[in-house]
Amino acid sequence: MGLADLDQQQLDALAAGTTQAYAELQERGLSLDLTRGKPSAAQLDLSDELLTLPGAGRSRAADGTDVRNYGGQKGLPEIRAIFAELLGVEVDQLLAGDNSSLSLMHDTISWAVLHGVPGGDGPWFGRGVKFICPVPGYDRHFSILSSLGIEMVPVALGEHGPDVAEIAALVAADESIKGIWVVPTYANPTGAVYDEATTRALLEMPAAPDFRVFWDNAYALHHLTDTEHPPLDVLGLAEQAGHPDRVLVFASTSKISYAGAGVSFLASSPANLTWYLDHAAKRSIGPDKLNHLRHALWFRDADGVRRVMRRHRELLEPKFALVRAELERRLGGLGIASWTEPEGGYFVSLDVPDGTASRVVALARAAGIALTPAGASFPGGHDPRDRNIRIAPSFPPEAELAVAMEGLTTCVLLAALEQQGVVEV
Amino acid sequence: MGLADLDQQQLDALAAGTTQAYAELQERGLSLDLTRGKPSAAQLDLSDELLTLPGAGRSRAADGTDVRNYGGQKGLPEIRAIFAELLGVEVDQLLAGDNSSLSLMHDTISWAVLHGVPGGDGPWFGRGVKFICPVPGYDRHFSILSSLGIEMVPVALGEHGPDVAEIAALVAADESIKGIWVVPTYANPTGAVYDEATTRALLEMPAAPDFRVFWDNAYALHHLTDTEHPPLDVLGLAEQAGHPDRVLVFASTSKISYAGAGVSFLASSPANLTWYLDHAAKRSIGPDKLNHLRHALWFRDADGVRRVMRRHRELLEPKFALVRAELERRLGGLGIASWTEPEGGYFVSLDVPDGTASRVVALARAAGIALTPAGASFPGGHDPRDRNIRIAPSFPPEAELAVAMEGLTTCVLLAALEQQGVVEV
């Protein structure tokens, strides 16, 4: 029975129970953290062969390059070959970088601002550049833009991507729109998976020659079910669409090997890669190829990566099941909340009654449960409906996660009852 | 006897001998490389314990942080403590980064262009910013500036630094001058060591509040003699001078551990570090702390680094001695060339007769000896006197180096004789 269907007596009983539950929650003196999509220690342990690799006397690439020395701007061919297969791109189109794909995204956008991109008419600096930002989305994507003074134009993200007709209309009306963020597979935070039709439409729509799709395939291999959504051949589709330079593909092993010591990847058209490498050469004499070699030796081949990902799934799936079960058990049928059931990735996106997300986060914090700030998944940290909360179940052990979810659902319920005036704030 | 003192008969004999020597050189079909300051394989071998570190089951910092996971923007405290001692800065003032200090320099300048720096009045973009560039200097420093459209103002580099009175006059006359490159210890390529008086003068001179000294102490620990020039307390001196935010200190283990897989460092004032960290947080969720841990375990403490540096010296000193001996033997007393005798670092700076450096490099290339392009040590690759050649002796084995030096000196002599009309071009 939904909250709206309860009579006053039932409401009062629910209010009393919830207030009591929250008081007990506060008394427990918890210190739990559901804020970030960090792998757990058990997940990191899966790749602990890296702690002794490449091994004594082993410092040569297959082509004889001494990976300890300078050079190799494109990254180690061995690791590029493995991830080219996994990401569905040509080895020649894929570069391997240091430990952070966020850095690659930051640098490409910074360099677009400072220098412009192929096909464009110069630096984006001071020209009122805007980006389309499907929401809810990834807060660190938005932070890069706001730090560079790039205005964000939010559009709603559906289950298979945003409405491209809406985007095409925006882009047609405003040529200062130069980019869009896309997390195509198991999007942060909703778990959306871009389908081919949406992707083709994004690549085909008319746009400025320096319009770029920042295709952050952070969770390309991070399946949670047997429905393993394969990566789209987005570079091939862009070429077919007549816009070969439109897409920059990003990926990393941050949630495959180590979050802080993995390998990042950039794939794109020849023109974009030449542009990237030209600027990267000003910045360094090459990425950490020794870490590339470690990873190539550890994974061996694409199947080695797939094996690791299955073990990640074994560790993550129960946590996502627990989140879903707890949401269903405590909030199911009340008509006050909805949540995503992602088939991969790192997050569950929870929508609570409009206007209560900030209150839920504050109530949880007061009870020792840290949540990502309400609104974090929106440009400027501003969720216009103040309803979205991102749940990151990966890091805490299951026992802690269960306590945190019970606490969170209590806070959701309490905030809803407060909003209805059944509980005094 | 100098070339100028020879009579025609002696000159003809020298010309015949040199032409003959060059012809023989060409016949040898050499392929030698003196271009870059790369460590040799034997130098890299010194740190090969890194190939198996941190070791099985070892992934925690002293403070319990799991170095495999995200976070730790300032870098691992252990490695920062070791290098704070070596560089003569406070641990709190020192950050550890990824494998390239060039990247830290590139990023700080890029962020100054995009955002401005503390004390300044906004981004440097589009404002005709200029840098003082002591010459000869490091070509990659100049490449960063030219890629960002920053104009370079060359000033002559003396044995103990540039003439600060000249710089102060330039800076006083032009407030768009916002920075200076300094390689304070064993400068690339001359081996100059900035003394305290020059440094104090640089820090005390009136300049714009957003004027910055980019203090690239790349060779701080890279002594080649028992005269070990210690690092100056440049941050303390800047504070004493009333300009605490004027200096950004850079260093790395690129020529201590591995050139491609080491650790970089940035030291500066609290205001500058806060500024740096604020922008770095947009770029990544932290540097590779696992590589920091590897290095901390390998070095153990500052003395561990000093021990490695003594072994580098053992490998490098004979090569520098060979270069010097060969220059002396073939060119000494002829009055056509002068060269530096560095007490540390990676280079020997050779001055040949004005107008012949490009010819020397071309002659050498035609004989299979690759030298850094003439002019590379000057902004825009333009040596106004076309006389400077940078010799990088570290990488080739001694036998190859001896052949390369014999060939190089033959080319110097041949170009000088051509210039005098004694040998036909």
Chai-1 contact restraints between the chains, C-beta under 6 A:
chainA,res_idxA,chainB,res_idxB,connection_type,confidence,min_distance_angstrom,max_distance_angstrom,comment,restraint_id
A,K38,B,N69,contact,1.0,0.0,6.0,A-B,restraint_1
A,K38,B,Y70,contact,1.0,0.0,6.0,A-B,restraint_2
A,L44,B,R68,contact,1.0,0.0,6.0,A-B,restraint_3
A,L51,B,P54,contact,1.0,0.0,6.0,A-B,restraint_4
A,L51,B,A56,contact,1.0,0.0,6.0,A-B,restraint_5
A,T52,B,T52,contact,1.0,0.0,6.0,A-B,restraint_6
A,T52,B,A56,contact,1.0,0.0,6.0,A-B,restraint_7
A,P54,B,L51,contact,1.0,0.0,6.0,A-B,restraint_8
A,A56,B,L51,contact,1.0,0.0,6.0,A-B,restraint_9
A,A56,B,T52,contact,1.0,0.0,6.0,A-B,restraint_10
A,R68,B,L44,contact,1.0,0.0,6.0,A-B,restraint_11
A,R68,B,Y258,contact,1.0,0.0,6.0,A-B,restraint_12
A,R68,B,G260,contact,1.0,0.0,6.0,A-B,restraint_13
A,N69,B,K38,contact,1.0,0.0,6.0,A-B,restraint_14
A,N69,B,A259,contact,1.0,0.0,6.0,A-B,restraint_15
A,N69,B,G260,contact,1.0,0.0,6.0,A-B,restraint_16
A,Y70,B,K38,contact,1.0,0.0,6.0,A-B,restraint_17
A,Y70,B,A259,contact,1.0,0.0,6.0,A-B,restraint_18
A,Y70,B,G260,contact,1.0,0.0,6.0,A-B,restraint_19
A,D98,B,D98,contact,1.0,0.0,6.0,A-B,restraint_20
A,N99,B,D288,contact,1.0,0.0,6.0,A-B,restraint_21
A,S100,B,S284,contact,1.0,0.0,6.0,A-B,restraint_22
A,L102,B,S284,contact,1.0,0.0,6.0,A-B,restraint_23
A,S103,B,R283,contact,1.0,0.0,6.0,A-B,restraint_24
A,S103,B,S284,contact,1.0,0.0,6.0,A-B,restraint_25
A,H106,B,R283,contact,1.0,0.0,6.0,A-B,restraint_26
A,F125,B,F125,contact,1.0,0.0,6.0,A-B,restraint_27
A,S143,B,K282,contact,1.0,0.0,6.0,A-B,restraint_28
A,I144,B,K282,contact,1.0,0.0,6.0,A-B,restraint_29
A,S147,B,K282,contact,1.0,0.0,6.0,A-B,restraint_30
A,Y258,B,R68,contact,1.0,0.0,6.0,A-B,restraint_31
A,A259,B,N69,contact,1.0,0.0,6.0,A-B,restraint_32
A,A259,B,Y70,contact,1.0,0.0,6.0,A-B,restraint_33
A,G260,B,R68,contact,1.0,0.0,6.0,A-B,restraint_34
A,G260,B,N69,contact,1.0,0.0,6.0,A-B,restraint_35
A,G260,B,Y70,contact,1.0,0.0,6.0,A-B,restraint_36
A,G260,B,G286,contact,1.0,0.0,6.0,A-B,restraint_37
A,G260,B,K289,contact,1.0,0.0,6.0,A-B,restraint_38
A,A261,B,D288,contact,1.0,0.0,6.0,A-B,restraint_39
A,A261,B,L290,contact,1.0,0.0,6.0,A-B,restraint_40
A,K282,B,S143,contact,1.0,0.0,6.0,A-B,restraint_41
A,K282,B,I144,contact,1.0,0.0,6.0,A-B,restraint_42
A,K282,B,S147,contact,1.0,0.0,6.0,A-B,restraint_43
A,R283,B,S103,contact,1.0,0.0,6.0,A-B,restraint_44
A,R283,B,H106,contact,1.0,0.0,6.0,A-B,restraint_45
A,S284,B,S100,contact,1.0,0.0,6.0,A-B,restraint_46
A,S284,B,L102,contact,1.0,0.0,6.0,A-B,restraint_47
A,S284,B,S103,contact,1.0,0.0,6.0,A-B,restraint_48
A,G286,B,G260,contact,1.0,0.0,6.0,A-B,restraint_49
A,D288,B,N99,contact,1.0,0.0,6.0,A-B,restraint_50
A,D288,B,A261,contact,1.0,0.0,6.0,A-B,restraint_51
A,K289,B,G260,contact,1.0,0.0,6.0,A-B,restraint_52
A,L290,B,A261,contact,1.0,0.0,6.0,A-B,restraint_53
